Amino acid sequence: MSDRTAFPGISYEGLTCFVTGGASGIGLETALTLADLGANIAVLDWTPGAAAAAVRQIEEKGRRALAFEGDAGDEKTVVDAFETTQRTFGPVDAAVACAGVLGAGGPVFTTSVADFEQVMGVNVRGSFLLVREAAKQMRPRRSGAIVLLQHVLSSQCST
């Protein structure tokens, strides 16, 4: 757990933040830190029940939060989540793409197309969808922040 008091004078009071992969690891820490700074948080995560658990932690901090369960690389899921967030909290002020998968691992010559497509779907298409939907809400105000965290895919190229 990080020391969230290390940001004196910074306030996200009343702002709306959207975090994919926000139910564990860096994504959860990001969501909790933004909540500590005063933001309302929307969490999208594909692990069943995990987004709801993250929301409970955020609400314990006195912030409002929304849980969305689904694939960050699925267009309908992301569009619907951003629209619901806007209707509930107002337009998104900050969006953070923390969702990412590494695939099955192992040597690249044994990687299936299905594994490759899953990695590209979540890591690349998911980041694109977050940027597109966040920008739609930020552009009219000419204000906002978007952060993309890259997940490194390493494969063994030797036998």
C-alpha positions, 0 to 999 in steps of 0.5 A: 500500500502506498503513502497517499498523503505524499501529495499535499495541496493536490485535490481532485475534489469533485472530479470524475476519474475512470480506471480500467483494470482498477480492481487490482495491482497498479489499477486499484492503487491508482483508483484508491489514490484518486479517491483519497485526493477527492475524486469519484471513481469509475472502475472497469475490470473483467475479474468477476466481483473485483470491480464491486470489491474495489468500489466498496474500498473507494466508498469506505473513503467517503467517495462515490464509485461505480463498478463495471464488469467486462473487457476493456477491449470490448467497444460496447462495454467501454462506451456504455461504462463511459456513458453511465459514468457521465450520466451519474457523475458528470463528464470524465476529468481523468482516465487511466488505462491500467487493464492489460494482459500478458498472454499465455507466455512461453516461446513466441513460436508457440503463441496462438493467434487467440492469445495474440488477439486477446493481448492486442484486444485488451492492451491496444484496442482497450487503450484506444477505446479509453482514449476515444471515449474520454476525449469525447467527454473532455474535448468540449471543456478543453480539459482533462488528463489521460494516462496509458500504462503499457504492459510489456509482453516478453516472449522467449525466442530461444528453444 
